[in-house]
């Protein structure tokens, strides 16, 4: 049960538990930054015009082939 919950998925993307945890935390932080940029952009359209979409595109590029 422990291995299934904590180790199986990281192994599928060739990472240890801690490598996967740090990757996911960085991913979450970048999503949070993208959300903040989008929120500011919604209020002041001339600010952060492409920031959120650039972050999302970079995250997609980093993850599209993981685990294949």
C-alpha distances in whole Angstrom, upper triangle without the diagonal:
4,6,5,6,9,10,10,13,15,15,16,19,20,19,17,15,18,20,18,19,22,23,22,23,27,26,26,29,31,30,31,35,35,35,37,40,40,41,43,45,45,47,49,49,51,48,45,46,43,41,38,38,39,35,34,35,34,30,31,32,29,27,28,27,24,21,24
4,5,5,6,7,9,12,13,13,16,18,18,16,14,12,15,17,16,16,19,20,19,21,24,24,24,27,29,28,29,32,33,33,36,38,38,39,42,43,43,46,47,48,49,46,43,44,42,39,36,37,37,34,32,34,32,29,29,31,28,25,27,26,23,21,24
4,6,5,5,6,9,10,10,12,15,15,14,12,10,14,16,14,15,18,19,18,20,23,23,23,26,28,28,29,32,33,33,36,38,38,39,42,43,43,46,47,47,48,45,42,43,41,38,36,36,36,32,31,32,31,27,27,28,25,23,25,23,20,18,21
4,6,6,5,8,10,10,11,14,15,14,13,12,15,17,14,15,19,19,18,20,23,22,23,26,27,27,28,31,32,32,34,36,36,37,40,41,42,44,46,46,47,44,41,42,39,37,34,34,34,31,29,31,29,26,26,27,24,22,23,22,19,16,19
4,6,7,8,10,11,13,15,16,14,13,10,14,15,13,13,17,17,15,18,21,20,20,23,25,24,25,28,29,29,31,34,34,35,37,39,39,41,43,43,45,42,38,40,37,35,32,32,32,29,27,29,28,24,25,26,24,21,23,22,19,17,20
4,6,7,8,9,12,13,13,11,10,7,10,12,10,10,14,15,13,15,18,18,18,21,23,23,24,27,28,28,30,32,33,34,36,38,38,40,42,42,43,40,37,39,36,33,31,31,31,28,26,28,26,23,24,25,22,20,22,21,18,16,20
4,6,6,6,9,11,10,9,7,6,10,11,10,11,14,14,14,17,19,19,20,22,24,24,26,28,29,30,32,34,34,36,38,39,40,42,44,43,45,41,38,39,36,34,32,32,31,28,27,28,26,23,23,24,21,19,21,19,16,14,17
4,6,5,6,9,10,10,10,9,13,13,11,13,16,16,15,18,20,20,21,24,25,24,27,29,29,30,33,34,34,36,39,39,40,43,44,43,45,42,38,39,36,34,31,31,31,28,26,27,26,22,22,23,20,18,19,18,14,12,15
4,5,5,7,9,9,9,9,12,12,9,11,14,13,12,15,17,16,17,21,21,21,23,26,26,27,29,31,31,32,35,36,36,39,40,40,41,38,35,36,33,30,28,28,27,24,23,23,22,19,19,20,17,14,16,15,11,9,12
4,5,5,6,5,6,6,9,8,6,9,11,10,10,14,15,15,16,19,20,20,22,24,25,26,28,30,30,32,34,35,36,39,40,39,40,37,34,35,32,29,27,27,26,23,22,23,21,18,18,18,15,13,15,14,10,9,13
4,5,5,5,6,8,11,10,9,12,14,13,14,17,18,18,20,23,23,24,26,28,28,29,32,33,34,36,38,38,39,42,43,42,43,40,37,38,34,32,30,30,29,26,25,25,23,20,20,20,17,15,17,15,11,9,12
4,5,8,10,11,14,12,10,14,16,14,14,18,19,18,20,23,23,23,26,27,27,29,31,32,32,35,37,37,38,41,42,41,42,39,36,36,33,31,29,28,27,25,23,23,21,19,18,18,15,13,14,12,8,5,8
4,6,9,10,12,10,8,12,13,11,12,16,16,15,17,20,20,20,23,25,24,26,29,29,30,32,34,34,36,38,39,38,39,36,33,33,30,28,26,25,24,21,20,20,18,15,15,15,12,10,11,9,6,4,8
4,7,10,12,9,9,13,14,12,14,17,17,17,20,22,22,23,25,27,27,29,31,32,33,35,37,37,38,41,42,41,41,38,35,36,32,30,28,28,26,24,23,23,20,18,18,17,14,13,14,12,9,7,10
4,7,8,6,6,9,10,10,11,14,15,15,17,19,20,21,23,25,25,27,29,30,31,33,35,36,37,40,40,40,40,37,33,35,31,29,27,27,26,23,22,22,20,17,18,18,14,13,16,14,10,10,13
4,5,5,6,8,10,11,12,14,15,16,18,20,21,22,24,26,27,28,30,32,33,34,36,37,39,41,42,41,42,39,35,37,34,31,29,30,28,25,25,25,23,20,21,21,17,16,19,18,14,13,16
4,6,5,6,9,10,10,12,14,15,16,18,20,21,22,24,26,27,28,30,31,33,35,36,37,39,40,40,41,38,34,36,33,30,28,29,28,25,24,25,23,20,21,22,18,17,20,19,15,14,18
4,5,5,6,8,10,10,12,14,15,16,18,20,21,22,24,25,27,28,30,31,33,34,36,38,39,39,39,36,33,34,32,29,27,28,27,23,23,25,22,19,21,22,18,17,21,20,16,17,20
4,5,5,6,9,10,11,12,14,15,17,18,20,21,23,24,26,27,29,30,32,33,35,37,37,37,37,34,31,32,29,26,25,26,24,21,21,22,19,16,18,18,15,14,18,17,13,14,18
4,5,5,6,9,10,10,12,14,15,16,18,20,21,22,24,26,27,28,30,31,33,35,36,35,36,33,29,31,28,25,23,24,23,19,19,20,18,15,16,17,13,12,15,15,11,12,16
4,5,5,6,9,10,10,12,14,15,16,18,20,21,22,24,26,27,29,30,31,33,34,34,35,32,29,30,28,25,23,24,23,20,19,21,19,16,18,19,15,14,18,18,15,15,19
4,5,5,6,8,10,10,12,14,15,16,18,20,21,22,24,26,27,28,30,32,33,33,33,30,26,28,26,23,21,22,21,18,18,20,17,14,17,18,14,14,18,18,15,17,20
4,6,5,6,9,10,11,12,14,15,16,18,20,21,22,24,26,27,28,31,31,31,31,28,25,26,23,20,19,20,18,15,15,16,14,11,13,14,10,10,14,15,12,14,17
4,5,5,6,9,10,10,12,14,15,16,18,20,21,22,24,25,27,29,30,30,31,27,24,26,23,20,18,19,18,15,14,16,14,11,13,15,12,11,14,15,13,14,18
4,5,5,6,9,10,10,12,14,15,16,18,20,21,23,24,26,27,28,29,29,26,23,25,23,19,18,19,19,15,15,18,15,13,15,17,14,14,17,19,16,18,21
4,5,5,6,9,10,11,12,14,15,16,18,20,21,22,24,26,27,27,27,24,20,22,20,17,15,17,16,12,13,15,12,10,13,15,12,12,16,18,16,18,21
4,5,5,6,9,10,11,12,14,15,16,18,20,21,22,25,25,25,26,23,19,21,18,15,13,14,14,10,10,12,10,7,10,12,10,10,13,15,14,16,19
4,5,5,6,9,10,10,12,14,15,16,18,20,21,23,24,24,25,22,19,21,19,16,13,15,15,11,11,14,13,10,13,15,13,13,16,18,17,19,22
4,5,5,6,9,10,11,12,14,15,17,18,20,21,22,23,23,20,17,19,18,14,12,15,14,11,12,15,13,11,14,16,15,15,18,21,19,22,24
4,5,5,6,9,10,10,12,14,15,16,18,20,21,20,21,18,14,16,14,11,9,11,11,7,8,11,10,8,12,13,12,13,16,19,18,21,23
4,5,5,6,9,10,10,12,14,15,16,19,20,19,21,18,14,16,14,11,8,10,11,8,7,11,11,9,11,14,13,13,16,19,18,21,23
4,5,5,6,9,10,11,12,14,15,17,18,19,20,17,14,16,15,12,10,13,13,10,11,14,14,12,15,18,17,17,20,23,21,24,27
4,5,5,6,9,10,11,12,14,16,16,17,17,14,11,14,13,9,8,11,11,8,10,13,13,12,15,17,17,18,20,23,22,25,28
4,5,5,6,9,10,10,12,14,15,15,16,13,10,11,10,7,4,8,9,6,7,11,11,11,13,15,16,16,18,22,21,25,27
4,5,5,6,9,10,10,13,14,14,16,13,11,13,12,10,7,10,12,10,10,14,14,13,15,18,18,19,20,24,24,26,28
4,5,5,6,8,10,11,12,13,15,11,10,12,12,10,8,12,13,11,13,16,16,16,18,21,21,21,24,27,26,29,31
4,5,5,6,9,10,10,10,11,8,6,8,9,6,6,9,11,10,11,14,15,15,17,20,20,21,23,26,26,30,31
4,5,5,6,9,10,9,11,9,7,8,9,8,6,9,11,11,11,14,16,16,17,20,21,21,23,26,27,30,31
4,5,5,7,9,10,12,10,9,11,12,11,9,12,15,14,15,18,19,19,20,23,24,24,26,29,29,32,34
4,5,5,6,8,9,7,7,10,12,10,10,13,15,15,16,19,20,20,22,25,25,26,28,31,31,34,36
4,5,5,5,7,5,6,6,9,9,9,11,13,14,15,17,19,20,21,23,25,26,27,30,31,34,35
4,6,6,9,9,9,9,12,12,11,13,16,16,17,19,21,21,23,25,27,27,28,32,32,35,37
4,6,9,9,11,11,14,14,14,16,19,19,20,22,24,24,26,28,29,30,31,35,35,38,40
4,6,6,9,9,13,13,14,16,18,19,20,22,24,25,26,28,29,31,32,35,36,39,40
4,5,8,7,10,12,12,14,16,17,18,20,22,23,24,26,28,29,30,33,34,38,39
4,7,6,10,11,13,15,16,18,19,20,22,24,25,26,28,30,31,34,35,38,39
4,5,9,9,11,13,14,15,17,19,20,21,23,24,26,27,29,32,33,36,37
4,6,5,7,10,10,11,13,15,16,17,19,21,22,24,25,28,29,32,34
4,6,8,9,10,12,13,14,16,18,19,20,22,24,24,28,29,32,33
4,6,6,6,9,10,10,12,14,15,16,18,20,21,24,25,29,30
4,6,5,6,9,10,11,12,14,16,17,19,20,23,24,27,29
4,5,5,6,9,10,11,12,14,16,17,18,21,22,25,27
4,5,5,6,9,10,10,12,14,15,16,19,21,24,25
4,5,5,6,9,10,11,12,14,15,18,20,23,24
4,5,5,6,9,10,11,12,14,17,18,21,23
4,5,5,6,9,10,11,12,15,16,19,20
4,5,5,6,9,10,10,14,15,19,19
4,5,5,6,9,10,13,14,17,18
4,5,5,6,9,11,12,15,17
4,5,5,6,9,10,14,15
4,6,6,8,10,13,14
4,6,8,8,11,13
4,6,5,9,10
4,6,9,9
4,6,6
4,6
4
